[in-house]
Amino acid sequence: MECLQNWPEPIIHVQSIADSGAATVPDRYIKPISDRPEIGKSTTVLDQQSIPVINLAAFSETGDIDHEHACNATLMQEISVACRDWGFFQVVNHGVSPELMKRTRETWRAFFHLPMEQKHKYVNTPKTYEGYGSRLGVEQGAILDWGDYYFLNFLPWSLKNQDKWPCLPETLRETVEEYGREVVELCEKVIKVVSRSLGLEGDYVKRVFGGEGVGVSMRANYYPRCPQPELTLGLSAHSRIPAESRCCSPTIEFRVFRYARMVLGSQFSLFPMPSLLTLRPNSGQPL
């Protein structure tokens, strides 16, 4: 199982390449033409359709999707359509504190700007991916993404490795714990809505995929300045397990926009709104 213990090649963090002042992107990061971002080209998909933005204000106030109310029926319908037609959606008035989202972003930004020797204390391996890393997968010679990341297991507690939770910045552990709790609470609410929209009991999906023992992980991405952004991607198209609930804050990912390749093969720019979260309850297709 050696391939699961160590990376096939020495790891060079993207931030180190960017800080070196390199004028070109190394070959290891140049994507095939079909996978490159279409910078400057027309994004007709968004001219005709808008990514679903769902207002959770009413649900955030009551917290009870089982209560028979017109707003709950509307909410279930909106989420059902978004899951069927898009596979993900954006939410506002979701109950996660905007101040906490900002604080979490700033905390992770401070971590990624620590001296490299400090960050290397938490360097990861492909065994669990927990910690500070710069690549996914163990294929030798693979084309890599232009970005570094920090991966943490949040739940269940038995998988949580405290040694991988950075001590610096001093506020990181407390802030990320608080953010994680609020996002988990939000995801559980949305999973409940998805269950009810399918005509199932509210806790059905959660029970099927582990109940209280369901796994939750967190990943903060950092994308350094790129000298040739037209040749690479910070995060490639990827697939997840079909029942995953994926919640990410674009602010924590430190990107003004993200490129996503949809099922229909089109590419578009996503400009997140302030205090907005993106949820992905049903995956299995590239995002």
N, C-alpha and C positions, 0 to 999 in steps of 0.2 A: 504493500500500500504506500510505497514511497512517494507516488505522485500526489497523494493526499496530504503529505507532511511538508513538502517543500515546493517552492516555485521552480519551474523548469529552467529559468534563466535569472540572472541577477536583476533585482528590482531597481529601476531608476524612476524616482518620483517625478511626475510631470512638472510640479512646482520647481524642482531643481533645474529642469531644462529651460523653463520660462525665465527663471532668475539668472540664468547664465547669459542671457541676451541673444540666444540663438535666433538667426534671421530666417531659418527655414524649419519646417516640421520634419523630424526624423522619419525615415521610411516606415518604421514600425507603427506609425500613427496615421499613415495616409490610407484613407478608405477607398474601396473600389468606387469607380465613377457612379455606379447605380445607388450607392449608399451615402454619397456626399450631400451635404446640405445645399439646397437650391437657393443660395443667397442671391438676392436681386431679381429672382424670377417671380412670375405671377403666382399667387397662391389662391387659385380660383375657388377652392373648396370653401374657404371662409367667406368668400363673396356671396355664396349661395346658402350657406348654413352657418349657424353659430353653435359653438360648443355649449352643451347644456349648463346653465348656471341655476342652481336650485336654492331657494331661500328656505332655510330651516328655522326661521324665527319662531313660528307657531309651535313646532315640535320641541325646540329648545326650551320654550317656556313651560310646556306641560310635561314633556318627557314621556308621554304615554300614547303610543301609536295605537294601542288597543281601544282607546276611547273613541267611540263613534262620533265623528265630527267631520264636517264637510272639508275642512282644511287638511285633515289627515288623509281623506280619500284622494284629494288633489295631489298631495305630496307623494303618496304611493304610486299614483299614475305617472307623475313626472319622473320619478326614479326608475320605474319600470321601463318607460320609453327610453330613457337615457342608457340604461343597461343593455337594452335590446339593440338600439340603433348605433350606440357609440362604444359601449364597454367601459366608459368612465364619464365622470362629470365633475363640475366644480360647485362648491357650496359656499354660501355666505350666511352670516348670522348663525354660525355653527356652534357657538358656545365656547370655542377656544379663544382665550384672551388675546386680542391683538398686541397688547403690551408684552405678553409672554412670547408670542411668535417673534416679535422684534428682538427681545432679549435673547432668545435661543439662537437666532441668526447671528447676532453680534458676538455671542459666546463662542460659537463654532468658528466664526471668522477669526477671532482672537487666537483660537487653538491653531488654525492652519497657518497663522503668521508667527507662531513660536519658532525658535531656532530648530533646525533640522535634528540636532542631537536630542532635543527634548521629545520631539515627535517619534523618533526612532525607538524610544523606550516602549512604544506600544505597537510596533510594526506587526503585521498579521502574517498568517500562513494560510494555505488553502485548506487546512484541516477544519477550521471553523469560520474563517474570514473575519473573525472578531479583531478589531483594532484598526490601525492606520495602514491603508493599502493604496495600490495604484493599478491593480489589474484584477480581472475575474477570469476564471478558467485556467487550466494547466496545459493547454495545447502549446507545444513548442513552436515558436515562430509566428504565433497568432498576431493579427492586426489589433492594436490596443486602442482604447479610448483616451482622449485628451482630458484627463481629469484624475484627481486623487479623491479619496473618500475615507470616512471613518464608519465602521460597522459595529453595532452593538446588539446583543441579545437583551431584550427587555423583559419578556415573559416566555415561559414560566420562570419563577425565581430560581429553580434548580439549574437552569441553563445560563443564568446571569453570572458572568465572570467579573467580579469587582476589580480584579487586577487590570482589566482592560478599560476601566473607566478612568479617564485622565484626571490627574490631580490639579493640573493647570489648564486653563485659568481656574482660579479657586472656586468660582461660582458654577463651573461646568456641571458637576455631578448633580447639584441641587436643581439647577435650571432644567437640565435634560430630563431628570426624573419627573419634575412637575409637568413639563411639556408632554412627556410620554403618557402620563396618567390622563391628561385631558384629551389627547388624541385617541387613546384606547376607548375612553368613554364615548367619544363621538362615533368611532367605528362600530361599537356595539349597538348604538342607536340606529345607525344606518343599516347594519346587517339585519336588525329587527324589522326595519321597514321593508327591506328586500324580501324577507321571509313572508311577511304579511301580503306583499304585492303578488306573491306566487300562490296565495291562498293557503299558506301553511301557518302553523303556530309561530308566534313571534320569536321564540328561542330555537326554532328547528335548525336553521343553518348553523348556529353556534354549537348546538349539541352534536350535530353530525361531524363537525370538524374539530372536536376535542373538548367542547364545553369550557370549563374554567381552566383547563390545561392547554388551551390553544396557544400556539407560539406567536410572539410579537417581536419583531426586530426593527431596528432603526438604522438609517444610513444617512449621513450628512455628506454631500458631494461638494467638492471645491474645484472650480474650473479656472486655472490660471490663464492669463492673457496668451492668445495664440497668434504667432506671426503669420500663419496662413489658414485662417478659419474656414476657407472654402474647401479645404482638403480633408478635414477630419470632423469628428463629432465628440462632444463631451460625454454623451451617453448614447450608445447604439440602440437600435430597435431590439426589443427583447420580449420574451414571453414569460408568463408566470403561471402558477397552478390555477386551475379554473375558479376556485372559490376564494382566492386571496382577496382580502380587503387591504388596499394599498392607499395610504394617506400620506401625502407629502406636501410640504410648504415650499413653493417656488422661492421664497425668500431664503430659506435655509440652504437651498441649492445654489444660491449666489448667481442666479442667471436672470437677466432681464427677459429673455424669452427662451423657449425650448422648441426643438424640432421633434415632431412625432410623425411616424409613418402609420397610417391607418390601414384597416383591413382592405379597403379599396385601392390601396397602393399610392394614395396621394400624400403629399407632404405639405405641412402648413406651419405657420408661426403662431405660437400661443403666448399672448401677452397677459400674464396674470394680473388680476386686480389686487389692490391692497387688502390685507386681511383675508385673502381667499385661500381655500384649501382645495386640493384635487383628490378625489376619491375614485378608487378603481375596484368596485366590489366583485366584478366578474371578469377574469382575465383569460389568458390563453391565446391572446393575439398580441402582435407587436405594439409597443408604445414607445 
